[in-house]
Amino acid sequence: MRGIQLTGIITLTTALLLVTACGGRAPESATSEGATETGAVSSISEPAAQPTPTPVPPSPAPEPTATPEMASGEGEAAEESAQVETEPTAAPAEAMDWLTVSGKTDDGYNYLGNPDAPITITDFSDFM
Amino acid sequence: MLGAEVGIKEEYVRSGQVRLAFAPMLDHADRSIQTHQAAECAGEQGQFWALHDLFYAEQNDLYGGDIREVIKQKAARLSLDQASFNACIDEQRYVDLVLAQDQARKEMGIRTRPSIFVNDQLVVGPQPLSTFTELIESMLDQ
């Protein structure tokens, strides 16, 4: 009798232990983080140890530096370093010749150039 | 501004760093009125700066003869609808405008020719390109 009881107790205890170890939603796992992220700290698949991981994985891109993406191949890039880097994409503002743009200022004067230029030169003068 | 203007255009206007504006000073009576309003007439057809540059390049011609005829002859060398331009001159379409602008500059106390504002900074009298370059660069650095 006693043996049976003992066995039973042991079995029960073992079962309990197993359940505790494997069960994710545990109050035990939540305590350490305070889980601000998603209310559900489910992470079922991951056992007790550290509940941290899943919710917000760090952004996959490790600070892209543009250059690695631009280069079609490192070997080529190395060779081209001695030459002019012309590969890339659209040439930005250099393509615009602002000498082709004209208009009127708010004061009604004729202007030439970029209407959004940081500097305006206003020439008060006569043609003679 | 004259000589410095060419350099400013190439170094700063073309790249979009500087916008260049021109304001009339009518210091030569009717000849000034006619030339400035002619530039406005050319501006109707996108040729303000072309006529502006031509007037400065051939400035001496503006002092003699019938000024309206001189103007029409010069404008004939530009890409203009000559009939429209001449009509504008004959109508004196922009006389009131240039007179008003001239009056405004007098009220601002601008008397010396040329008077050039680089943003709010005033530069008086003809200056070499270097004067403007230094001023522009210091402003761009800010």
Interface residues (C-beta under 8 A of the other chain):
Chain A: A93 E94 M96 D97 W98 L99 S102 T105 D107 G108 Y109 N110 Y111 L112 G113 N114 P115 D116 A117 P118 I119 T120 I121 T122 D123 F124 S125 D126 F127 M128
Chain B: M1 E5 I8 K9 Y12 V13 R14 S15 G16 Q17 V18 R19 L20 A21 F22 A23 P24 M25 L26 D27 H28 R31 S32 T35 H36 A39 E40 G43 G46 F48 W49 H52 F55 Y56 Q59 L62 Y63 L97 Q101 A104 R105 I110 R113 P114 S115 I116 F117 V118 N119 F132 I136 M139 L140
